[in-house]
Amino acid sequence: MKVTVIGTGFVGVVSAAIYASFGNEVVGLDIDENKVKLLEKGQVPFYEPGLQDLLLEQQAKGKLTFTTSYETAITGAEIIIIAVGTPSAADETADLRYIFASAKSLAPYLSDSAIVVIKSTVPPGTLEKTIAIIKETSSVNFYGASLPEFLREGSAVQDTLHPDRIVIGAESEFVFEKLEELHESLNAPVIRCKVASAQMAKYTANSYLATRITFINEIANLCEKNGADINEVIKAIGYDKRIGQHYWYPGLGYGGSCFPKDVKELAAYSRSIGEDGNLLNRVNEINKNRIYRLLEKFAEEISGFENKTVALLGLSFKPNTDDMREAPSTKIIPLLSNLGATVKSYDPMAKYSALDSDRHQQYSSIEEACEDSDVIMCVVEWPEIIGFDFSKVRNNENQFFIDARNQFDPEKIKKMGFQYLGIGKR
């Protein structure tokens, strides 16, 4: 099949490379000339394990090309996948301008019986509006569908090759069969559903996982007051098969490009249809305040951050990515600076030059970042950080070690001479 993927961000590039690996003729389309030039050279403009090798392999086989031309990309395409960004607007609703701009631009070149698929995360009703925009220009018979993605940054290639399920929202048997054929190589369960159901499925999955993180953070708050240990609580409840021990992440709250965005947008959507006081709105507010509350607690326990040097380890929002969107570090560094601290940071992949100042400087090694530090704060569980021997950077008897992800053995850290502070435990 000839497949066009509009948008060469995280979802677009991964999808284009994977579809090409199935033997399809795939064109990646973007209006950003610099990004397309990089991709044409086989260079991925972001870090994602395994993606660059896959990209180069499919380009070498002639299965994957990139262009800035809608005419080149859309003409003759059987399936057009829209995977452009849908950032949250100021009112926290999904900003759909790039979806609609793509629809308007592709319309003149659309072939008869082509399928226009929205892979971007969008609220119900978006596909109908997109189809209406296309029909303003195009008179050919075409179809619409929703094909939400469920990728995790840091493992996107493997997630795409080994998905839990393929969700297809459509109204036509032709569309279901065509999209099932596109994904046949994956040998994954296919869920056929209404378009609105497919769109809600993506929001629901991420919002549930975000709620799970928020819930365990609320329990961690209680544990800190009553002497319980949140890790022991998680272990105890995890034996309940209805609950399980997976995806309990007490810490700084959820971040990244998906969870904050999707919870905000689903909460905003709920308000727009009269469901103002629901759980989603509360989860959104609790997560927004999580880091502020934790830093206040830590400040009390270390007698304030003023005139202290803090080594902040981990800048990206999670391991195995350089993505800084909604990363805890982007909130922590300015807050610590405002509290009078000097911040020295480290991350193996992410760069945070935007906040470099006399109060913050990023270093290329853990040793450099921790040198002369009064506080070491581990924010992201990169293997380089978890596996580091912190006895090497122990420098004074009042040095604090803040384990913001509960990844370290408190007793081992204390034996090194640090004063240990974790989440949900005394």
C-alpha positions as CSV (number, residue, x, y, z in Angstrom):
1,M,0.0,0.0,0.0
2,K,1.0,3.6,-0.5
3,V,0.8,5.3,2.9
4,T,1.3,8.9,3.8
5,V,2.0,10.1,7.4
6,I,1.5,13.8,7.9
7,G,3.6,15.1,10.8
8,T,7.1,14.0,11.6
9,G,7.1,14.3,15.4
10,F,7.4,11.4,17.8
11,V,4.3,9.5,16.7
12,G,4.7,10.4,13.0
13,V,8.3,9.2,12.5
14,V,7.8,6.0,14.5
15,S,4.6,5.2,12.6
16,A,6.2,5.9,9.2
17,A,9.2,3.8,9.9
18,I,7.1,0.8,11.2
19,Y,4.6,0.9,8.3
20,A,7.5,1.0,5.9
21,S,9.1,-2.1,7.6
22,F,5.9,-4.0,6.7
23,G,6.7,-3.5,3.0
24,N,4.5,-0.5,2.3
25,E,5.6,2.6,0.3
26,V,5.5,5.3,3.0
27,V,6.0,9.0,2.6
28,G,6.5,11.2,5.7
29,L,5.2,14.7,5.1
30,D,6.0,17.9,7.1
31,I,6.1,21.6,6.3
32,D,9.2,22.0,8.5
33,E,12.0,22.0,5.9
34,N,14.8,21.7,8.4
35,K,13.2,18.7,10.0
36,V,12.6,17.0,6.6
37,K,16.2,17.6,5.6
38,L,17.4,15.9,8.7
39,L,15.1,12.9,8.2
40,E,16.2,12.6,4.6
41,K,19.8,12.1,5.9
42,G,18.5,9.5,8.3
43,Q,18.8,11.7,11.4
44,V,16.0,11.6,14.0
45,P,15.6,15.1,15.6
46,F,14.9,13.5,19.0
47,Y,16.1,10.5,21.0
48,E,14.2,7.2,20.8
49,P,16.0,3.9,21.2
50,G,16.1,1.8,18.0
51,L,14.4,4.4,15.8
52,Q,17.3,5.7,13.9
53,D,18.5,2.2,12.8
54,L,15.0,1.4,11.7
55,L,14.7,4.7,9.8
56,L,18.0,4.1,8.0
57,E,17.1,0.5,7.1
58,Q,13.8,1.5,5.5
59,Q,15.3,4.4,3.6
60,A,18.0,2.1,2.3
61,K,15.4,-0.3,1.0
62,G,13.6,2.6,-0.7
63,K,10.4,2.1,1.3
64,L,10.5,5.4,3.2
65,T,10.9,8.9,2.0
66,F,10.2,12.4,3.3
67,T,8.9,15.5,1.7
68,T,7.5,19.0,2.3
69,S,5.1,18.7,-0.7
70,Y,1.5,17.8,-0.1
71,E,1.0,17.1,-3.9
72,T,3.9,14.6,-3.8
73,A,2.8,12.9,-0.6
74,I,-1.0,12.8,-1.1
75,T,-1.3,12.0,-4.8
76,G,-2.1,8.3,-5.2
77,A,-2.0,7.6,-1.4
78,E,-4.4,4.9,-0.3
79,I,-4.1,5.8,3.4
80,I,-3.3,9.2,4.8
81,I,-2.5,9.3,8.5
82,I,-2.7,12.6,10.2
83,A,-0.2,12.6,13.2
84,V,0.4,16.3,13.8
85,G,0.6,17.9,17.2
86,T,-2.5,18.8,19.1
87,P,-1.1,20.9,22.0
88,S,-3.3,22.1,24.8
89,A,-4.7,25.6,24.3
90,A,-4.7,28.3,27.0
91,D,-8.1,27.0,28.2
92,E,-6.7,23.5,28.3
93,T,-8.8,22.2,25.4
94,A,-7.0,20.5,22.5
95,D,-5.7,22.9,19.9
96,L,-6.8,21.4,16.6
97,R,-5.5,24.0,14.2
98,Y,-2.8,21.7,12.8
99,I,-5.3,18.9,12.2
100,F,-7.6,21.3,10.3
101,A,-4.7,22.9,8.4
102,S,-3.5,19.4,7.2
103,A,-7.1,18.6,6.1
104,K,-7.3,21.8,4.0
105,S,-3.9,21.2,2.5
106,L,-4.4,17.6,1.5
107,A,-7.9,18.0,0.1
108,P,-6.9,19.0,-3.5
109,Y,-4.7,16.0,-4.0
110,L,-6.9,13.3,-2.5
111,S,-7.5,10.1,-4.5
112,D,-10.9,8.3,-4.9
113,S,-11.5,5.8,-2.1
114,A,-8.6,7.1,0.0
115,I,-8.9,6.8,3.8
116,V,-8.0,9.8,5.9
117,V,-7.0,8.6,9.4
118,I,-6.5,10.7,12.5
119,K,-3.8,9.3,14.7
120,S,-3.3,12.4,16.7
121,T,-5.1,12.5,20.1
122,V,-8.3,14.5,19.6
123,P,-11.7,14.8,21.3
124,P,-14.9,13.3,19.9
125,G,-16.3,15.3,17.0
126,T,-12.9,16.1,15.5
127,L,-13.0,13.6,12.6
128,E,-16.4,14.9,11.5
129,K,-15.1,18.5,11.4
130,T,-12.0,17.3,9.5
131,I,-14.1,15.5,6.9
132,A,-16.2,18.6,6.4
133,I,-13.1,20.7,5.7
134,I,-11.9,18.3,3.1
135,K,-15.3,18.2,1.4
136,E,-15.1,22.0,1.0
137,T,-12.4,21.4,-1.7
138,S,-12.5,17.8,-2.7
139,S,-15.3,16.1,-4.6
140,V,-13.9,12.6,-4.6
141,N,-15.3,9.7,-2.6
142,F,-13.2,9.2,0.5
143,Y,-13.4,7.8,4.0
144,G,-12.5,8.8,7.5
145,A,-11.2,6.9,10.5
146,S,-9.7,7.2,13.9
147,L,-6.6,5.2,14.8
148,P,-5.3,6.2,18.2
149,E,-1.7,5.4,19.2
150,F,-0.7,4.0,22.6
151,L,3.1,4.5,22.4
152,R,5.4,5.1,25.3
153,E,8.4,7.3,24.8
154,G,11.6,5.3,25.4
155,S,10.0,2.1,24.1
156,A,8.0,3.3,21.1
157,V,9.5,1.1,18.5
158,Q,8.9,-2.1,20.5
159,D,5.4,-0.8,21.6
160,T,4.5,-0.4,17.9
161,L,5.9,-3.8,16.9
162,H,4.3,-5.6,19.8
163,P,1.1,-3.7,20.7
164,D,-1.5,-4.8,23.2
165,R,-4.2,-4.0,20.7
166,I,-5.1,-2.1,17.6
167,V,-8.1,0.2,18.0
168,I,-9.9,1.3,14.8
169,G,-12.8,3.7,14.9
170,A,-14.8,3.8,11.6
171,E,-18.2,3.4,10.0
172,S,-17.3,1.4,6.9
173,E,-16.5,-2.3,6.4
174,F,-14.1,-1.2,3.7
175,V,-12.2,1.0,6.1
176,F,-12.0,-1.7,8.8
177,E,-10.7,-4.2,6.4
178,K,-8.1,-1.9,4.8
179,L,-6.7,-0.8,8.2
180,E,-6.7,-4.3,9.5
181,E,-4.7,-5.3,6.4
182,L,-2.2,-2.4,7.2
183,H,-1.6,-3.8,10.7
184,E,-1.8,-7.5,9.8
185,S,1.9,-8.1,10.4
186,L,1.5,-7.2,14.0
187,N,-0.7,-10.1,14.8
188,A,-2.4,-8.1,17.6
189,P,-6.0,-8.1,18.7
190,V,-8.1,-5.6,16.7
191,I,-10.9,-3.6,18.3
192,R,-13.5,-2.3,15.9
193,C,-15.5,0.5,17.3
194,K,-17.2,3.8,16.7
195,V,-15.0,6.8,15.9
196,A,-15.9,8.5,19.2
197,S,-15.1,5.4,21.2
198,A,-11.7,5.1,19.6
199,Q,-10.9,8.8,20.5
200,M,-12.2,8.3,24.0
201,A,-10.2,5.1,24.4
202,K,-6.9,7.0,24.0
203,Y,-7.9,9.7,26.5
204,T,-9.3,7.2,28.9
205,A,-6.2,5.0,29.0
206,N,-3.8,7.8,29.7
207,S,-6.1,9.5,32.2
208,Y,-6.6,6.3,34.1
209,L,-2.8,5.7,34.4
210,A,-2.4,9.4,35.5
211,T,-5.1,8.9,38.0
212,R,-3.4,5.8,39.4
213,I,-0.2,7.9,39.9
214,T,-2.1,10.7,41.5
215,F,-3.9,8.2,43.8
216,I,-0.8,6.6,45.1
217,N,0.8,10.0,45.7
218,E,-2.2,10.9,47.9
219,I,-1.7,7.6,49.8
220,A,2.0,8.5,50.1
221,N,1.0,11.8,51.8
222,L,-0.9,9.9,54.4
223,C,1.9,7.4,55.0
224,E,4.3,10.3,55.7
225,K,1.9,11.5,58.5
226,N,1.3,8.1,60.1
227,G,4.6,6.3,59.8
228,A,3.6,3.8,57.2
229,D,6.0,3.0,54.3
230,I,4.4,3.5,50.8
231,N,6.5,0.7,49.3
232,E,5.2,-1.8,51.8
233,V,1.6,-0.6,51.2
234,I,2.1,-1.1,47.4
235,K,3.4,-4.6,48.0
236,A,0.5,-5.5,50.3
237,I,-2.2,-4.2,47.9
238,G,-0.4,-5.6,44.8
239,Y,-1.3,-9.2,45.7
240,D,-4.9,-8.3,45.1
241,K,-5.4,-9.5,41.5
242,R,-7.9,-6.7,40.9
243,I,-5.2,-4.2,41.7
244,G,-1.7,-5.6,40.9
245,Q,1.7,-4.2,41.7
246,H,2.3,-2.6,38.4
247,Y,2.2,1.1,37.6
248,W,2.4,2.5,41.1
249,Y,4.8,5.4,40.9
250,P,4.8,7.5,44.1
251,G,6.9,10.6,43.5
252,L,6.8,14.0,41.8
253,G,3.6,13.3,39.8
254,Y,3.1,12.5,36.2
255,G,4.8,14.5,33.4
256,G,5.7,14.1,29.7
257,S,4.0,14.9,26.5
258,C,0.9,12.8,27.0
259,F,-0.4,12.4,30.5
260,P,-0.6,16.1,31.5
261,K,-1.9,17.1,28.1
262,D,-4.5,14.3,27.9
263,V,-5.9,14.7,31.4
264,K,-6.1,18.5,30.9
265,E,-7.9,18.1,27.6
266,L,-10.3,15.4,28.8
267,A,-11.1,17.5,31.9
268,A,-11.7,20.5,29.6
269,Y,-13.9,18.4,27.3
270,S,-15.9,17.2,30.4
271,R,-16.5,20.8,31.4
272,S,-17.7,21.7,27.9
273,I,-20.4,19.1,28.1
274,G,-21.5,20.0,31.7
275,E,-19.4,17.5,33.8
276,D,-17.5,20.2,35.6
277,G,-17.0,18.5,39.0
278,N,-15.8,15.1,37.9
279,L,-12.6,13.2,39.0
280,L,-10.6,14.3,36.0
281,N,-10.7,17.9,37.0
282,R,-9.5,17.1,40.5
283,V,-6.7,14.8,39.2
284,N,-5.5,17.6,37.0
285,E,-5.4,20.1,39.9
286,I,-3.7,17.7,42.3
287,N,-0.9,17.0,39.9
288,K,-0.3,20.6,39.1
289,N,0.4,21.3,42.8
290,R,2.3,18.1,43.6
291,I,5.9,19.4,43.1
292,Y,5.2,22.6,45.0
293,R,3.9,20.6,48.0
294,L,6.9,18.2,47.9
295,L,9.5,21.0,47.8
296,E,7.8,22.7,50.7
297,K,8.0,19.4,52.7
298,F,11.7,18.9,51.7
299,A,12.5,22.5,52.6
300,E,11.1,22.0,56.1
301,E,13.2,18.8,56.6
302,I,16.5,20.3,55.4
303,S,16.0,23.8,57.1
304,G,15.4,25.5,53.8
305,F,17.1,25.6,50.4
306,E,18.6,29.1,50.7
307,N,22.3,29.2,50.1
308,K,22.4,25.4,49.5
309,T,23.8,23.7,46.4
310,V,21.5,21.1,45.0
311,A,22.6,18.4,42.6
312,L,19.5,17.6,40.5
313,L,19.9,14.3,38.7
314,G,17.6,13.6,35.8
315,L,16.1,16.3,33.5
316,S,13.9,14.5,31.1
317,F,10.4,13.5,32.2
318,K,11.4,9.8,32.2
319,P,14.3,7.5,31.3
320,N,15.3,6.7,27.7
321,T,14.1,9.9,26.2
322,D,15.4,13.5,25.9
323,D,11.8,14.9,26.0
324,M,11.6,17.8,28.4
325,R,7.8,18.4,28.0
326,E,6.2,18.8,31.4
327,A,9.3,17.2,33.0
328,P,9.5,17.7,36.8
329,S,12.9,19.4,36.4
330,T,11.3,22.3,34.5
331,K,9.4,23.2,37.6
332,I,11.9,22.2,40.2
333,I,14.9,24.2,38.9
334,P,13.0,27.6,38.8
335,L,11.5,26.9,42.2
336,L,14.8,26.0,43.8
337,S,16.4,29.1,42.3
338,N,13.6,31.3,43.7
339,L,14.2,29.7,47.1
340,G,17.9,30.8,47.0
341,A,19.5,27.5,46.0
342,T,22.2,27.0,43.4
343,V,21.3,24.0,41.1
344,K,23.8,21.8,39.3
345,S,22.1,19.3,37.1
346,Y,22.9,16.1,35.1
347,D,21.1,14.0,32.5
348,P,22.5,11.5,30.0
349,M,20.4,12.7,27.1
350,A,18.3,15.8,27.9
351,K,19.6,19.3,27.7
352,Y,18.2,22.2,29.7
353,S,20.1,25.2,28.4
354,A,16.9,27.3,28.5
355,L,17.3,27.8,32.2
356,D,21.0,28.1,32.5
357,S,21.8,31.1,34.7
358,D,23.9,32.0,37.7
359,R,21.5,29.8,39.6
360,H,21.6,26.7,37.3
361,Q,24.2,24.9,35.3
362,Q,24.1,21.5,33.6
363,Y,27.1,19.2,33.8
364,S,28.2,16.2,31.8
365,S,28.8,13.8,34.7
366,I,27.2,12.9,38.0
367,E,30.5,13.5,39.8
368,E,30.6,17.1,38.5
369,A,27.0,17.8,39.3
370,C,27.4,16.4,42.9
371,E,30.6,18.1,43.7
372,D,30.3,20.4,46.8
373,S,26.5,19.7,46.9
374,D,24.5,20.1,50.1
375,V,21.6,18.2,48.6
376,I,21.5,15.4,46.0
377,M,18.0,15.1,44.5
378,C,17.4,12.0,42.2
379,V,14.5,12.9,40.0
380,V,14.6,10.4,37.1
381,E,15.5,6.7,37.3
382,W,18.1,6.6,34.5
383,P,20.2,3.5,34.9
384,E,23.3,5.7,35.0
385,I,21.8,7.4,38.1
386,I,20.4,4.3,39.9
387,G,23.6,2.4,39.4
388,F,26.0,5.2,40.5
389,D,28.1,4.7,43.6
390,F,27.1,7.8,45.6
391,S,29.8,7.2,48.3
392,K,32.1,8.8,45.7
393,V,30.4,12.2,46.2
394,R,29.8,12.1,49.9
395,N,31.3,15.4,51.2
396,N,29.8,16.4,54.5
397,E,27.9,15.0,57.5
398,N,24.9,17.2,56.8
399,Q,24.5,16.2,53.2
400,F,21.0,15.2,52.2
401,F,19.9,12.6,49.7
402,I,16.4,13.1,48.3
403,D,15.1,10.0,46.5
404,A,12.2,11.5,44.6
405,R,11.4,8.2,42.9
406,N,11.9,5.7,45.7
407,Q,14.6,3.9,43.7
408,F,17.2,3.5,46.4
409,D,17.7,1.4,49.5
410,P,17.4,3.9,52.4
411,E,19.7,1.9,54.7
412,K,22.4,1.8,52.1
413,I,22.2,5.5,51.5
414,K,22.3,6.2,55.2
415,K,25.3,3.9,55.7
416,M,27.2,6.1,53.2
417,G,26.6,9.0,55.6
418,F,23.7,10.8,53.9
419,Q,20.5,12.0,55.5
420,Y,17.9,10.1,53.4
421,L,14.5,11.6,52.4
422,G,12.1,9.6,50.3
423,I,8.4,9.7,49.2
424,G,5.7,8.3,51.4
425,K,8.0,7.2,54.2
426,R,9.7,8.7,57.3
